Amino acid sequence: MNDILNAIALRSTTRAYTDEALTEAELDTLLKAGLQAPTAANRQEIHISVVDGSNPLLAEIEKEKNVLSGVEPPVNFYYNAPTVFFLSGDSAFPWSALDAGIAVENMALAAEGLGLGSVIIGCVKGVLTGAKASEFAQALHFPEGYTFEIAIAAGHKAAGKDPHEYSMDDHVSRI
Ligand SMILES: Cc1cc2nc3c(=O)[nH]c(=O)nc-3n(C[C@H](O)[C@H](O)[C@H](O)COP(=O)(O)O)c2cc1C
């Protein structure tokens, strides 16, 4: 199988990471993978905010998430990964959510290609689009008029998981 098909087949969500930081070259590869993703009308509106796992901002987001949900999970939303990427898009552009989804999957596949783990993160959407949205948008350096779309954390895997199973019969119609 070629490299791309291999990465698609082998990628699975990683929910435990070692302390090892990503190298600048790995960061660069992941960011380029996100920005090389296609966007509607080649608008290239997706912005990526890179946050180090040690940044207290992540703890603030975690705290707020837990206040909103009323639950305090045993692990934080980014599973102590060394780096978290927040993708934001132009709120006025109708394709921003889809474009961010394509970009984040490009990043997940690039992480797999580098032998890294990743987890796509949607659970902070309530916090980052709720009452404190503008406060967090400023802290995360979202461009003016941008809103949170999706996040992804990446790092070295401390635990693996098999890719999810699926049924062609349940999800495909050949007409
Ligand atoms: C839009 C989206 C949001 C997600 N949000 C979270 C999340 O907040 N936390 C988490 O642990 N996993 C999250 N995931 C990962 C999914 O749970 C995971 O992809 C799914 O269970 C299938 O497992 P796999 O990725 O290992 O194939 C998200 C995935 C997607 C596509």
PDBQT file of the ligand as one rigid body, heavy atoms in Angstrom, charges set to zero:
ROOT
HETATM    1  C1  LIG A 201     -15.235  16.371  14.838  1.00  0.00    +0.000 C 
HETATM    2  C2  LIG A 201     -14.582  15.433  15.820  1.00  0.00    +0.000 A 
HETATM    3  C3  LIG A 201     -14.531  15.785  17.154  1.00  0.00    +0.000 A 
HETATM    4  C4  LIG A 201     -13.900  14.947  18.076  1.00  0.00    +0.000 A 
HETATM    5  N1  LIG A 201     -13.792  15.353  19.375  1.00  0.00    +0.000 NA
HETATM    6  C5  LIG A 201     -13.131  14.563  20.250  1.00  0.00    +0.000 A 
HETATM    7  C6  LIG A 201     -12.924  15.006  21.588  1.00  0.00    +0.000 A 
HETATM    8  O1  LIG A 201     -13.308  16.095  21.964  1.00  0.00    +0.000 OA
HETATM    9  N2  LIG A 201     -12.259  14.184  22.436  1.00  0.00    +0.000 N 
HETATM   10  C7  LIG A 201     -11.780  12.959  22.030  1.00  0.00    +0.000 A 
HETATM   11  O2  LIG A 201     -11.178  12.257  22.842  1.00  0.00    +0.000 OA
HETATM   12  N3  LIG A 201     -11.952  12.516  20.766  1.00  0.00    +0.000 NA
HETATM   13  C8  LIG A 201     -12.605  13.287  19.870  1.00  0.00    +0.000 A 
HETATM   14  N4  LIG A 201     -12.738  12.886  18.571  1.00  0.00    +0.000 N 
HETATM   15  C9  LIG A 201     -12.180  11.589  18.160  1.00  0.00    +0.000 C 
HETATM   16  C10 LIG A 201     -13.291  10.560  17.900  1.00  0.00    +0.000 C 
HETATM   17  O3  LIG A 201     -13.861  10.166  19.119  1.00  0.00    +0.000 OA
HETATM   18  C11 LIG A 201     -12.664   9.371  17.148  1.00  0.00    +0.000 C 
HETATM   19  O4  LIG A 201     -12.203   9.823  15.892  1.00  0.00    +0.000 OA
HETATM   20  C12 LIG A 201     -13.649   8.256  16.954  1.00  0.00    +0.000 C 
HETATM   21  O5  LIG A 201     -13.985   7.680  18.196  1.00  0.00    +0.000 OA
HETATM   22  C13 LIG A 201     -13.115   7.160  16.033  1.00  0.00    +0.000 C 
HETATM   23  O6  LIG A 201     -11.909   6.633  16.540  1.00  0.00    +0.000 OA
HETATM   24  P1  LIG A 201     -10.557   6.694  15.694  1.00  0.00    +0.000 P 
HETATM   25  O7  LIG A 201     -10.214   8.142  15.482  1.00  0.00    +0.000 OA
HETATM   26  O8  LIG A 201      -9.555   6.005  16.550  1.00  0.00    +0.000 OA
HETATM   27  O9  LIG A 201     -10.813   6.020  14.399  1.00  0.00    +0.000 OA
HETATM   28  C14 LIG A 201     -13.350  13.703  17.636  1.00  0.00    +0.000 A 
HETATM   29  C15 LIG A 201     -13.395  13.374  16.282  1.00  0.00    +0.000 A 
HETATM   30  C16 LIG A 201     -13.984  14.220  15.384  1.00  0.00    +0.000 A 
HETATM   31  C17 LIG A 201     -13.982  13.849  13.925  1.00  0.00    +0.000 C 
ENDROOT
TORSDOF 0
